[in-house]
Amino acid sequence: MKKTFFLFALLAMVGFTSAELPPAPQEGPNHIEFKYYGFYCVVDYSHFMHFASENGAYIDQYGSMHYYSDVYNLNGITAVAGWQWRKESALGIGFSYLNDAVGSFSQIPVFLEFRSHFLRNRITPFTSVQLGYSIPFGSKNNVAEYTRIDEGGITFGLEVGARFAISRKLGLNIYVGYQMIQNRSVERGFNEVAASRFPELYDNLKFGIGVNF
């Protein structure tokens, strides 16, 4: 009888202790699954840094030799809109509005973009490849020896970065990349008179930060 009594008392104590313990916290999701199907849009602030200066020479209308060295940076906005049919595959069309300090190299690249995201977590790496045509503003620096992009040309871009999901429909992008711009004709002259027009290739390191929605 005593053994039975102690057994029931022990079970009661165990039950009472278990009832007093707080419930175990439920483990929530450790990531936000960003939308991976349908319309998407990307808007970035972009900075283009020319890898190296362009060096050359030309002869003006008076027969004098002029040497030049171009060092410039471009800043602007890049916007892309398109359709994503799965997390790894999205196709869009976009443009960049780029401006330099003196206006000689200001231009608007228009391009097709293929974008890939590799995870559905809160943080995912991504890549994008862009191919299109760069349209120059046609402006020139306001000095005696001027430079002006006379004809634009093919542009190619590659970006590697990360997207940080704030919600299922809003993410923050950070990336670095490479941008090639092949201008078909760059005019160089002296006192409003063109001295030379040659194709020029520009290689740029680019950085960007923006939003994905």
N, C-alpha and C positions, 0 to 999 in steps of 0.2 A: 504493500500500500504506500509506504513511504517513497519507494523508488518511483512509483507511478506519479505521486504528487510532485516530486522533484523534477521529473521529466516534463510534466505539464508546466511547471513554473519556469523551467529553462526555455521551453518553446515560447511562452508568453513574453519573456524578457527579450528574446531575439526578435519577435514580431513587433514589440513596442519600439525597440531600438531602430529597426528598419523603417518604421513609420515616421520616426523623428528625423531621419536623414533627408536633406533636401534632394529633390530630383536631379538626376545627372543632366548637365546642360546639353542641349541638342546641338550637334555640330552643323553649322550652316555651310552653304556652298562656299568653296574657296576661290571662286572666280565668277566673273560676269560673262555670260555667253553673248558676245556681240552679234548682232544680226549678220547673217552670212548669205542672204538671198534678197534680190530685188534691187531697186534704185539706190545708188550711193553717190555721195558728193564729197570732194576734198577741197579745202581752201587752205593754202599755206602762204606764209611769208617766206620769201626765197632770197638768198644771198649768193651771188656768183663771184668767185675769186679767180681771176685769170692766172693760170699756172706760171706763165713767163711773159715777159714783154715781147712785143713785136718790134723787130729792128729792121731797118732798111734805109734806102736812100732814093731820092728822085731829083730830077733837074727841072727847075722852074722855067717860066717863059723868057727869062733873061739869060738862061744858060748857066745859072748857078746851081751847085750841088747842095742838097739839103738832106740831112740825116734825121731820122725820127726813131723814137722808142716809146711805144704805147704801153702804159700800165693802167689798168682800169678795173673797177669793181662794178657789178650790177646788183641792184636791189629792186624788189618788186613783189607782186602777188601772182601766185599760180593757182588756178582753179580747174577742177576736173569734175565732170559728171558722166555717169555711165550705169552699167547694169552688172550686177554680180550674180552668177548662177550657182556658185558654191564658194566655200571659204578660200579655196586656192585660186579661183579664177574670176577676174572682173575685167571688163573692157569698157573704156571710156574715151571721151574726147575732151581736150582741155586747151588752155592757152596760158601764157605768162605775159605779164605787163612789166617789162624790165627797163630800168633807167639808170644811166651812169651820171657822174657828177657834171660833166660838160656836155652831154647829149650826143656825142659822136657815135657811141655804140649802143644807144637806146634802141630797143626792138621788141617785137611781139612774136614769140614762137607759138605756133598753132600745131597741135600734135594729137596722135592717137596714143592711148596708154593701155598697157597690159599690166594689171596689178595682181599680186598674190599675197595672201595671208596664210600663215602656216599653222596657227593654233586657234582654238576658240576660247582661250583663257583671257583673263583680264589684261595680261600683257602678251602681245604676240609680235614676232618679227614679221616684216613684210619686205617685198621688193616691188619695184615698178620699172618698166621699160617704156620709154617714150620716143616716138619717131614722128617727125613732121617737118615743117618749113618755117623759117624765121623771117618775119617781115620787118624791115627797118623803118624807123621814124623818118629818115631822110634829113635829120638835123645835123649840124656840125658845130664844132667848138668856135667860139667867137674870137679868134685870134688870126694873125696874119697867115701863119702856117696852119691850115685847117685839115681835118679828117672828116669824111662822111661816108657812111655805108651806102653805096649807090644801088646795089642789088643784094637782096637777102639770099638765103640758100638753105640747104638741108641742115636739120638739127637732130641730134640724138642724145638722149639722156638716160641715165641709170641711177636708181636710188635704192639704198638699203637702210632700213630703220626699224622703229618699233612703234606700235600703237598701244596706248594705254586707255582701256575702256573706262569711261566715267559712268555710262549706263549702256543699255542694249543698243541705243541709237545715237550715241555720242562718244567719240574717242579723240584722244590727243595724239598727234603724230610728231615724231622727231626723226630726222633722217640726215644722212650725208650722201653725196653722190658725185657723179661726173656728168658734165655737159659739153658736147661738141657742137660748135656752130660754124658751118662752112659758108662764108659769104662769097657770093659769086663775083662781086666787084666792090672794092673799097677805093674811093676817090681821095686822092691827096693833092693839095694844091697850095698856092700862095697868092694872097690878095684876091680871092674870089676866082682865080683862074686855075682850072684843073691841070695838074702836071702829070698825073699817072692814075691809072685804074687797073688794079690787079685783084685776083681772087686771094682771099686770106682765110686761113683756118685758125679757129680760136678754141683752145682747150680750157675748161673751167672746172674748178672744184666748187661744189655747191652745198649749201646747208639750208635746212628748212625746218620750220615748226608751224603747226597748224591744227586744224580739226578735221575729223572724218565723221560724216553723218549720212 
